[in-house]
Amino acid sequence: MGIGVEQKLQEAGGAQLWKIGELAHLSGVAVATIRYYESLGLLEPAQRSRSGYRYYDTSAKRRLEFIKKAQILRFSLAEIRQILSMRGRGDPACPVVVSLLENKITELEEQISRLQSLKGVLATYRDQWRHKDFDDPSSEHLCSLIERVEATPA
Protein backbone atom coordinates (compact mmCIF):
# COMPACT_ATOMS: atom_id res chain seq x y z
CA MET A 1 0.00 0.00 0.00
CA GLY A 2 2.86 2.41 0.79
CA ILE A 3 4.28 2.01 -2.70
CA GLY A 4 0.94 2.94 -4.27
CA VAL A 5 0.69 6.10 -2.16
CA GLU A 6 4.25 7.08 -3.06
CA GLN A 7 3.53 6.41 -6.75
CA LYS A 8 0.42 8.62 -6.63
CA LEU A 9 2.45 11.35 -4.94
CA GLN A 10 5.04 11.21 -7.71
CA GLU A 11 2.39 11.40 -10.40
CA ALA A 12 0.35 14.16 -8.71
CA GLY A 13 -0.32 17.00 -11.10
CA GLY A 14 1.57 15.27 -13.89
CA ALA A 15 4.84 16.83 -12.68
CA GLN A 16 7.97 14.72 -12.39
CA LEU A 17 9.02 14.32 -8.77
CA TRP A 18 12.16 12.65 -7.44
CA LYS A 19 13.13 11.38 -4.03
CA ILE A 20 16.24 12.97 -2.61
CA GLY A 21 18.45 10.03 -3.63
CA GLU A 22 17.13 10.12 -7.18
CA LEU A 23 17.72 13.87 -7.40
CA ALA A 24 21.22 13.38 -6.03
CA HIS A 25 21.95 10.79 -8.69
CA LEU A 26 20.47 12.91 -11.50
CA SER A 27 22.35 16.04 -10.49
CA GLY A 28 25.64 14.49 -9.39
CA VAL A 29 25.33 16.02 -5.91
CA ALA A 30 25.52 14.03 -2.68
CA VAL A 31 22.35 13.50 -0.65
CA ALA A 32 24.04 15.17 2.33
CA THR A 33 24.79 18.21 0.16
CA ILE A 34 21.15 18.48 -0.90
CA ARG A 35 20.10 18.32 2.76
CA TYR A 36 22.70 20.98 3.61
CA TYR A 37 21.46 23.25 0.82
CA GLU A 38 17.95 22.73 2.12
CA SER A 39 19.05 23.72 5.65
CA LEU A 40 20.54 26.93 4.20
CA GLY A 41 17.33 27.76 2.35
CA LEU A 42 18.90 27.29 -1.09
CA LEU A 43 16.62 24.41 -1.98
CA GLU A 44 13.34 23.01 -0.77
CA PRO A 45 11.35 19.93 -1.62
CA ALA A 46 8.19 20.40 -3.66
CA GLN A 47 6.43 18.18 -1.16
CA ARG A 48 6.88 15.60 1.54
CA SER A 49 5.08 12.31 1.83
CA ARG A 50 3.32 11.22 5.01
CA SER A 51 6.27 8.93 5.63
CA GLY A 52 8.64 11.94 5.52
CA TYR A 53 10.20 11.39 2.12
CA ARG A 54 11.27 14.56 0.37
CA TYR A 55 10.12 14.93 -3.22
CA TYR A 56 11.79 17.42 -5.53
CA ASP A 57 10.55 18.77 -8.83
CA THR A 58 12.26 20.11 -11.94
CA SER A 59 12.68 23.56 -10.37
CA ALA A 60 14.77 22.00 -7.59
CA LYS A 61 16.85 20.20 -10.21
CA ARG A 62 17.37 23.51 -12.05
CA ARG A 63 18.36 25.19 -8.78
CA LEU A 64 20.94 22.51 -8.09
CA GLU A 65 22.37 22.97 -11.59
CA PHE A 66 22.44 26.74 -11.01
CA ILE A 67 24.22 26.32 -7.67
CA LYS A 68 26.85 24.05 -9.24
CA LYS A 69 27.48 26.51 -12.08
CA ALA A 70 27.66 29.45 -9.67
CA GLN A 71 30.22 27.54 -7.61
CA ILE A 72 32.32 27.03 -10.74
CA LEU A 73 32.48 30.83 -10.89
CA ARG A 74 33.55 30.77 -7.20
CA PHE A 75 30.35 32.25 -5.81
CA SER A 76 30.00 31.44 -2.13
CA LEU A 77 26.83 29.81 -0.83
CA ALA A 78 25.95 33.12 0.86
CA GLU A 79 26.26 34.91 -2.49
CA ILE A 80 24.20 32.21 -4.18
CA ARG A 81 21.54 32.58 -1.49
CA GLN A 82 21.55 36.35 -2.12
CA ILE A 83 21.03 35.79 -5.86
CA LEU A 84 18.30 33.21 -5.34
CA SER A 85 16.47 35.34 -2.79
CA MET A 86 16.46 38.30 -5.19
CA ARG A 87 14.83 36.10 -7.81
CA GLY A 88 12.43 34.78 -5.20
CA ARG A 89 11.32 38.36 -4.50
CA GLY A 90 10.80 38.93 -8.20
CA ASP A 91 13.85 41.20 -8.58
CA PRO A 92 16.33 40.77 -11.43
CA ALA A 93 19.40 38.88 -10.25
CA CYS A 94 21.78 39.54 -13.14
CA PRO A 95 22.81 43.07 -12.03
CA VAL A 96 23.84 41.66 -8.64
CA VAL A 97 25.70 38.83 -10.36
CA VAL A 98 27.67 41.34 -12.46
CA SER A 99 28.47 43.40 -9.36
CA LEU A 100 29.61 40.32 -7.45
CA LEU A 101 31.79 39.30 -10.41
CA GLU A 102 33.36 42.76 -10.51
CA ASN A 103 34.23 42.38 -6.82
CA LYS A 104 35.69 38.94 -7.44
CA ILE A 105 37.84 40.24 -10.30
CA THR A 106 39.13 43.08 -8.10
CA GLU A 107 39.95 40.63 -5.31
CA LEU A 108 41.75 38.35 -7.77
CA GLU A 109 43.78 41.25 -9.16
CA GLU A 110 44.83 42.19 -5.60
CA GLN A 111 45.69 38.58 -4.82
CA ILE A 112 47.72 38.26 -8.04
CA SER A 113 49.61 41.42 -7.13
CA ARG A 114 50.40 40.08 -3.65
CA LEU A 115 51.50 36.75 -5.11
CA GLN A 116 53.75 38.48 -7.66
CA SER A 117 55.36 40.46 -4.84
CA LEU A 118 55.88 37.27 -2.86
CA LYS A 119 57.37 35.60 -5.92
CA GLY A 120 59.88 38.45 -6.18
CA VAL A 121 60.84 38.14 -2.51
CA LEU A 122 61.26 34.37 -2.80
CA ALA A 123 63.32 34.69 -5.98
CA THR A 124 65.60 37.21 -4.24
CA TYR A 125 66.18 34.82 -1.33
CA ARG A 126 66.77 31.93 -3.72
CA ASP A 127 69.36 33.95 -5.65
CA GLN A 128 71.09 35.09 -2.43
CA TRP A 129 71.10 31.61 -0.94
CA ARG A 130 71.97 29.62 -4.04
CA HIS A 131 75.71 29.66 -3.38
CA LYS A 132 75.73 29.80 0.42
CA ASP A 133 77.32 27.01 2.38
CA PHE A 134 74.88 24.81 4.20
CA ASP A 135 74.84 24.67 7.99
CA ASP A 136 76.85 22.04 9.78
CA PRO A 137 74.28 19.42 10.87
CA SER A 138 75.83 19.44 14.35
CA SER A 139 75.22 23.18 14.78
CA GLU A 140 72.36 24.58 16.80
CA HIS A 141 70.78 26.12 13.68
CA LEU A 142 67.80 24.42 12.15
CA CYS A 143 68.49 26.37 8.96
CA SER A 144 70.37 29.62 9.30
CA LEU A 145 69.01 30.81 5.96
CA ILE A 146 65.46 30.97 7.32
CA GLU A 147 66.60 32.09 10.76
CA ARG A 148 68.17 35.21 9.19
CA VAL A 149 64.95 36.21 7.43
CA GLU A 150 63.61 39.43 8.85
CA ALA A 151 60.04 39.15 10.00
CA THR A 152 57.80 41.65 8.27
CA PRO A 153 54.19 42.36 9.13
CA ALA A 154 51.69 40.61 6.91
N, C-alpha and C positions, 0 to 999 in steps of 0.2 A: 504494500500500500504506500509506503514512503517513497518508493521510486516513482509511482504514478503521480504523486503530489509534486515531487521535484520536477518531473517532466512537464507537468502543466505549468509550473512556475516559469520554466525556461521558455515555454511556447507562448506565454501570456503576451497579448498585444502583438504577436507576430515578430517581436524584436528578438534578436539573438542575444542570449545571456550566457555568461560563462561563470563557472565556479572559480574561486581564486586560483586554484592550481592550474586550471585550464588557461586562465588569463596569463598566468606566469609563464606557462609553456609557449603560448602564442606570441608573447611580447619579449621573451628572453630575459625576464626580470624575475628574481627570486621571490617566492611567496612572502618571505620575511620583509623584503623591500617593499612590496605592495602594502603590507600591513603597516610598515613604518610611514610610507607616504600617506596612508589613510589617517594615521595618528597625527600627522602634520597638517591635515586638511587639504592636501594636494589631490586627493583622490577619494571617491566615496562609492560604495556599491550602489547599484540601481535599486536593489532590494535585498532583503534577507528573508530566508525561509523560516518557518516556525522552528525548525531544528537548528537555526543559527547560521546556516551556510550563507556566505556572501555571494551575491550574483552581480556581475558587472556587465555593462552593455558596451556598445561600440564607442560611446563617448569616453568611457573609462579607458578603453584601448587606445583611442586617439590621444588622450591625456598622457598616458604612459609613453607613447611614442614622442610626444612633444617634450616631456621631461627628459627623456634620453637624448634627444637632439639638443636641447638647451644645455645639458651637461657637457656635451661635446664642445660647445662654445664656452665652457667653463663658468656657466651661470651657477650660482649657489642655490641650494634649495630655498633659502629665504628669498632670493631674487625671483626664482621661479614662482614661488607662492605669491609674490607681489604682482607678477605678470598675470597669473591666473585669476587673482582676486579682482584685478582691474577689468578683465574680460567678464568675470562673474557679475560685476556691477554694471556692465554694458558700456564701459569706457574702452576706447581703442588702446590696445596694448603696444602696438608697434613703436609709437614715439618713446615710450619708456624703455623698450628694448634697445632702440638706437642710443638713447642717453646712457644706458648701462654699458653698452658696447664701447662708447666713447670713453667712459671711465676706465674700463678694462684696458683699452689701448694705452691710455695715459699711464696707468699703473705698470703695464708691461714695458713701456718706454723708460720709465724710471728704474725699473728692475734691471733692464738691459744696461742702462748707464752704470748702475752700481756694480753689476757683474763685470762690465768692461774695466771699471776702475780696479776691482779686485784682481782681475786677470793681469793688469799692469803691475800691481804690487807683487803678485806671486812670481811673475816673470822676472822682476827686478831681483827678488830674493834668489830665484833659481840661478840667475846669471852671476850674482855675487858669491853664491855658495858652490857653484859648479866645481871650482878648483881648490876648495878648502880641504885641508886635511880633516879626516874624521876623528872623532874623539877616541881616546884610548878606552876600551871597554872596561878597564879597571878604575877609571876615573869616576868621580861622583856625579858627573853630568849625565843626564839622560840623553840629551842631544843639545850641545851648546849652541847649535845654529838656531833652534827654536827658543832656547833660553835667552838669547840676545835680542830677540824681537821685542821692539818697544810696543807696549800695550797702548792702543788708541781707542778712544770711545767709539762705540758703534754708531 
